[in-house]
Amino acid sequence: MEDNVKLSVEDFIKLRNLVYDRAGIYFETNKIYFVKKRVVKRVEALNMRDSEEYVNHLKYKDKFGQELQLLLNLMTTNETYFFREETQLKAFIDFCLPAAKAQKEKQGNRHLKIWSAGCSSGEEAYTLAILIREKIPNLADWKLDIYATDIDTDILAKANAGVYSDRSVRFVSPYIRTKYFSRDGENYLISAQIKNMVEFRHLNLVDGPRMRIMRNIDFLFCRNVLIYFDEESRKSVVANFYDCLTPGGFIYLGHSESVTRISTAFNIKRAGGLILHQKPGPQED
């Protein structure tokens, strides 16, 4: 049916603007074929005539955003794996976490909050849970919250299931695989011990009111997510992230992304050979 469904430049722009207004995700005109393939799937599923009818449905009949959510699920890319960007994780676990932990102990505050924003199928959040369990032997003495959020409801269901392929665990050491995973045919299941450490939530990063529920975050991981936004949306999201972080909290982006180009509000720190970004506060000393 794809050849029979035409997505005109006019309809593409209408659709792009709608997605941008609701989710902050921006598609350049050269992405028209990428978008068309996803639209065709929804046109077929809804037994509609063409993309024009579909765009009008989104604009005028999709009152609760259910159809838009299904389209967003098709449009977001979810390539990830366990222990991705290991150098950054090493800086977190060897330098940043011990410093934050020591500062909190001085304050009599044994509560850590970590957020994986744009968590995809959960590998990043579960990786952080594994690292923390390995690093903090007296974890039972601490209150630990690990939040993992994404705009894609389908991928969140997969994350909650905790079932992964060989590809997802290809950089996991034999020791960690044995300790925190079990085999189920060709798949790997994350252990209940790690699974229960993570709370998955549906969240749109450009939804200001919903973003305000995320507060006093010590470590915020948002790696390879801001590439989906245009400059204005990036600034808005990073400003919201700043408000979500506790004073002294760290934000981690993907290796090709930079907070500095978006905001000057963060302090620059060096740890483990990496440049890190920290909200000014008591943990910066």
C-alpha positions in Angstrom: 0.0 0.0 0.0 3.0 2.3 0.5 3.2 3.3 -3.2 -0.5 4.2 -3.1 -0.2 6.5 -0.1 1.2 9.9 -1.0 2.6 12.1 1.7 2.7 15.5 0.1 5.1 18.1 1.4 2.1 20.1 2.7 0.8 17.1 4.7 4.3 16.3 5.9 4.8 19.8 7.2 1.4 19.7 9.0 2.3 16.4 10.5 5.8 17.6 11.4 4.4 20.7 13.1 1.9 18.7 15.1 4.6 16.2 16.3 6.8 19.2 17.2 4.1 21.0 19.1 3.1 17.9 21.1 6.5 16.2 21.6 9.2 18.7 20.7 10.6 16.2 18.1 11.5 17.9 14.8 11.9 16.2 11.4 13.8 18.0 8.6 12.3 17.8 5.2 14.8 15.2 4.1 13.1 12.8 6.6 9.9 12.8 4.6 10.4 9.1 3.4 11.2 8.0 7.0 8.0 9.7 8.2 6.0 8.4 5.3 6.8 4.7 6.0 5.5 5.2 9.6 2.4 7.0 8.4 1.6 4.2 5.9 1.5 1.7 8.8 -1.0 3.7 10.7 -3.1 4.5 7.5 -3.3 0.8 6.9 -4.1 -0.1 10.5 -7.0 2.5 10.6 -8.2 1.5 7.1 -8.0 5.1 5.9 -7.9 6.4 2.4 -4.7 8.5 2.5 -2.2 10.5 4.6 -4.4 13.6 4.3 -7.2 11.8 6.2 -4.7 10.6 8.7 -3.3 14.0 9.4 -6.8 15.4 9.8 -7.6 12.6 12.2 -4.6 13.5 14.3 -5.5 17.2 14.3 -9.2 17.1 14.9 -10.3 13.6 16.2 -7.4 12.3 18.3 -8.6 14.2 21.4 -6.7 12.1 24.0 -3.5 11.7 21.9 -3.7 7.9 21.6 -3.1 7.8 17.9 -0.3 10.3 18.1 1.3 8.1 20.8 1.2 5.1 18.5 2.8 7.2 15.7 5.5 8.4 18.1 6.2 4.8 19.1 7.0 4.1 15.4 9.1 7.3 14.9 11.5 7.0 17.8 14.7 5.0 17.5 15.7 2.7 20.3 19.2 1.4 19.6 20.9 0.8 22.9 22.7 -1.9 24.9 24.1 -2.6 28.4 27.2 -0.7 29.5 27.1 1.7 26.6 29.7 4.5 26.7 31.7 2.7 29.3 34.2 5.5 29.9 31.4 7.8 31.0 30.0 5.1 33.3 33.4 4.7 34.8 33.6 8.4 35.6 30.2 8.2 37.2 30.9 5.2 39.3 34.5 5.9 40.3 34.4 9.7 40.8 31.0 11.3 40.8 29.0 8.7 42.8 31.6 8.4 45.7 31.8 12.2 45.9 28.0 12.6 46.1 27.7 9.8 48.6 30.3 11.3 50.9 28.6 14.8 50.7 25.3 13.3 51.5 26.7 11.4 54.5 28.1 14.6 55.9 24.6 16.1 55.6 23.0 13.0 57.2 21.1 12.4 54.0 21.2 8.9 52.7 18.9 9.3 49.7 20.1 9.1 46.1 18.0 9.8 43.0 19.1 8.8 39.5 17.1 9.4 36.3 17.5 7.8 32.9 15.6 10.1 30.6 14.8 8.6 27.2 15.5 5.2 28.7 14.5 3.2 25.6 14.3 -0.5 26.4 15.8 -0.1 29.8 19.5 -1.2 29.3 20.9 2.1 30.6 18.7 2.2 33.8 19.5 -1.5 34.6 23.2 -0.9 33.9 23.1 2.0 36.5 21.3 -0.3 39.0 24.0 -3.0 38.5 26.9 -0.5 38.9 25.4 1.0 42.1 24.7 -2.4 43.6 28.3 -3.4 42.9 29.8 -0.1 44.2 27.8 0.4 47.4 28.1 -2.7 49.6 25.8 -1.2 52.3 23.1 -0.3 49.9 20.4 -1.4 52.3 21.4 1.6 54.5 20.4 4.0 51.6 17.2 5.0 50.0 17.8 4.7 46.3 15.4 5.9 43.5 16.2 5.0 39.9 13.6 6.5 37.5 13.6 5.6 33.8 11.3 7.5 31.4 10.5 7.5 27.8 7.9 8.9 25.4 7.5 5.5 23.7 4.9 3.3 25.5 5.8 0.2 23.5 9.5 0.4 24.5 8.6 1.0 28.1 6.6 -2.2 28.1 9.7 -4.0 26.8 11.9 -2.4 29.4 9.5 -3.5 32.2 9.7 -7.1 30.9 13.5 -7.1 31.2 14.1 -9.6 28.4 17.1 -9.0 26.2 18.9 -10.5 23.2 22.6 -11.5 22.8 23.1 -8.1 21.1 21.9 -6.1 24.1 24.3 -7.9 26.5 27.3 -8.2 24.2 29.5 -6.0 26.4 28.4 -7.4 29.7 31.2 -9.3 31.5 30.8 -13.0 32.3 30.8 -12.2 36.0 27.9 -9.7 35.7 26.0 -12.0 33.3 26.2 -14.8 35.8 25.3 -12.7 38.8 22.4 -10.6 37.4 21.0 -12.4 34.4 19.4 -15.8 33.7 19.0 -17.5 30.3 15.6 -18.1 28.8 16.2 -19.9 25.5 18.1 -17.4 23.3 17.3 -14.5 25.6 18.6 -13.1 28.8 16.4 -12.1 31.7 17.4 -9.4 34.1 17.3 -10.5 37.7 14.4 -9.5 40.0 17.0 -7.9 42.3 18.0 -5.4 39.6 14.5 -5.1 38.0 13.0 -4.0 41.3 15.5 -1.2 41.7 14.1 0.7 38.6 10.8 2.5 38.2 9.7 3.1 34.6 7.4 6.0 33.8 5.9 7.5 30.6 7.1 11.1 30.2 7.3 13.6 27.4 10.4 15.8 28.0 8.8 18.9 26.6 5.8 18.6 28.9 6.7 21.3 31.4 4.0 20.5 34.1 4.8 16.7 34.0 8.6 17.5 34.2 8.0 19.3 37.5 7.4 15.9 39.2 11.1 15.1 38.7 12.9 16.9 41.5 16.2 16.7 43.5 17.8 14.3 41.0 21.5 13.6 41.8 22.4 12.1 38.5 20.6 12.6 35.2 21.4 10.5 32.2 20.0 11.8 28.9 22.3 10.3 26.3 21.6 10.5 22.6 18.1 11.9 23.1 18.5 15.7 22.4 19.4 14.9 18.8 15.7 14.5 18.2 14.9 18.1 19.2 15.6 21.4 17.4 17.6 24.2 19.1 14.6 25.8 20.9 13.3 22.5 22.3 16.8 21.5 23.4 17.1 24.8 25.4 13.7 24.2 27.0 14.5 20.6 27.9 17.9 21.4 29.3 16.4 24.3 31.4 13.9 21.8 32.8 16.7 19.4 33.5 18.5 22.1 35.4 15.5 22.6 37.6 15.1 18.9 38.2 18.7 18.4 39.4 19.6 18.9 43.1 22.4 21.5 43.7 25.6 19.7 42.8 23.8 17.2 40.6 25.4 15.9 37.3 23.9 15.6 33.8 25.3 13.2 31.3 24.7 13.5 27.6 25.8 11.3 24.6 29.4 11.7 23.4 28.3 13.8 20.4 26.1 16.1 22.5 27.1 19.1 24.5 25.4 21.0 27.4 27.8 23.9 26.9 26.3 24.7 23.5 22.8 24.8 25.0 23.2 26.3 28.4 25.9 28.2 30.4 24.2 27.4 33.7 26.3 24.3 34.5 29.8 24.2 35.9 32.4 22.2 34.0 34.1 19.4 35.9 36.8 16.9 34.9 36.7 13.3 36.1 38.4 10.2 34.7 39.6 12.1 31.7 36.0 13.3 30.8 34.4 16.7 30.8 31.3 16.6 33.0 28.5 19.1 33.6 27.3 19.9 37.2 24.6 22.1 38.6 26.3 24.6 41.0 25.9 23.5 44.6 27.6 22.0 47.7 28.9 18.9 45.9 31.0 20.9 43.5 33.9 21.4 46.0 
